[in-house]
Amino acid sequence: MGLIASVLALFGCDQRKVDEALNKAGDAARSAWQSVQPDSQLFKGIEPGVSSEDDVRRQAGRPEIVWEEENGARRLEYPRGPEGATTWMVTIGADGKVGAIEQVLTAENFQRVRAGMSQDSVRRMLGKPTKIEAFRLKQETVWGYRWWETSQDKAFFNVHFGTDGLVTHTSRSDDPSKVQGG
């Protein structure tokens, strides 16, 4: 990360100069930058209906996972954790073009999580959890998603799974950094 810090210190937020430095430094530096760049820069220049999957990968890097859909579309997952509070899904249509870019850690998506859903269904909807905890005495596993509950406050949306791997219920908890004095 020393290289990234040096690049940022030298060039600040001048994206053109950052790009030039990264081109000189090579693929390892580009990959490191893509993992820490601000969300506002993650998909800069990517246009739905115009840009391709290759364009997305060049700009945002390798996705955490690629979900193959039945209709030939693909969803590229870009979680910004563990400290981040966003997960981006980029839908690539069967035609190879970007169909949509969405931040999926939202109250609207959380309301779609229902008892009886599988872990795979939740993962496809919300992406990689920030944390996974197993509680043997309660016989449950809890996936926690850090998210922006308000424009200034982070919290956790928790999905509780029974031993069968199906959702039993959901809950909310404060972000530990807030509880511990942040």
N, C-alpha and C positions, 0 to 999 in steps of 0.2 A: 504494500500500500504506500510505501515511501515515494514511488514514482508518481502515483496519482496525486498525493499531497503536493509534490513538487510542481506538477503540471498546474494544479489549481492555484497554487501560490504565485506562480509565474504569470498566469494568464487570466486568473479570476473567472468570470463568467463569459469570456469571449469565446463562444463556441467554435468559431473558425480557427482560432489559434489552438484551442484544445484539440480539435480534429487534426490539425497539421502535426502537432506534437505526438499524438497517438499513432498517426500513420508512420512516423519515423520510428517510434518505439516498437511497433509490431502488434501481433495478435494478442499476446498475453496482456499487454497494457490496455488494449481495446476492450478485452473481455472484463478486466477489472473495472474500467470506467463504466461499462454498461451496467455492471452490478450495483454501482453506487450513484449513478447520475440521478438527478431529481426527476420525479414523475413528469414534470412539465417538459422535460427533454426526451423522455423515453421513446415516444412515438412521433417526435418532431418530423414533419415532412411526410408522414404517412397519411395517405388519403383513401378513404373507403371508395371502392369502385375503380380505383386507379392503381394503387400500390399492390405489389405482389408479396407472397410469403418471403421471398428472398430479400425484398426491401425491408420488411419488418425485422428479419434476422440480422441484417446488416446494421440497422439502427438500434435495435433493442437487445441484440444478442440471442444466445440459445435459450429457448423456453425451458421451464422446469419439466414440462411434459406436454405432449401433443395428444389431444383427444380426437380420435377418428369418429366421425358421425355417420349414421346410416345413409344420409343423403349425399355422401361424398365430400361434405364440408369437413374442415378441421378446426379445432380450437387450440390455440397456443396459450399456455398458462404462464404468466409472469408474476409470481408472488414477490412482494417487496419486503418481506420479513427477514429475520425474526423481529427486528425492532420497528420495521415499517408497518403501516396500517392500511395498506392497499394491496389488492391483487387484481391484475389486469388479465382479461381474456380477449384475445384477438381471434375473430372468426374469419377463416379463409374459406370462401365459397368453392364449390366444385370447379368453378372456372379459374381458380388459382388467385383470385383477387381478394383483397381485404373487404369483408362485408360489414364488420363492426368492430369497434374497440370499446370495451366497457370495463369499468371498475366494479367488481362484483361484491365487495364487502359493503353492502348497503342494508338498511333496515328493510327495504322492499324484498330483497333476496332472502334475508333471514326469516321473514314471514312465510316464505315458501317451504321452509324445512318443516317436515311433518313426521309425527311418530310413524314408525314402520319403514321409513326410507333406509336404504342400504348405505354403507360407508362410501361405496363407489358413486352413488347418486349425489351424495353431499359433496364429495371431492370434485366431481364434475361441475357442480353448481358454484361452489365457493372457493375451490382451489386448495392448496396445501395449507393445513392449519399452522398457526404460529407455535402451538404447543400441543402435545398429546400426553395425557396423564392417565395412568391405570389405577383404579381404586379396587383392590381385591376384596375387601370386606363388603363393599357395596355392589360388587360384581358388575362394575361398569368401567368403560373407558370414556374419557371426555376430551373432545377436540376443542381447543380454544382458538378463536380468531380475534386478533387485535384489530380494532377498527376505529375510525373517527366517529364517535357517537354524536358529537357536535363539532363545530368548526374549530374548537379549542381543546376538546377533551377526548382522550382515547379511553376505550373500555374493551372488555372481552365479551364476545358472543360465544357461548359454550353449547356444544352439541353433545348430548349424553347418549352413549350406545350401550345396549345390554350385551350379554355374553354371546348372543346370536349375531352381533354386528349390525343390529337394526336400531334406529333412533328410538329412544324412549321418551325424551323430552329435551327442551332447550332451557338455557338460563343466561343471565347476565351477571358479570362481575366487574369490579373496578380494575383498571390497569394497575398492576403491582407497583409501578413507579409512582403512581398517585397515592396509593395507600402507604407506601414507605417514605413519603415525603418528597418524591420525585426529583 
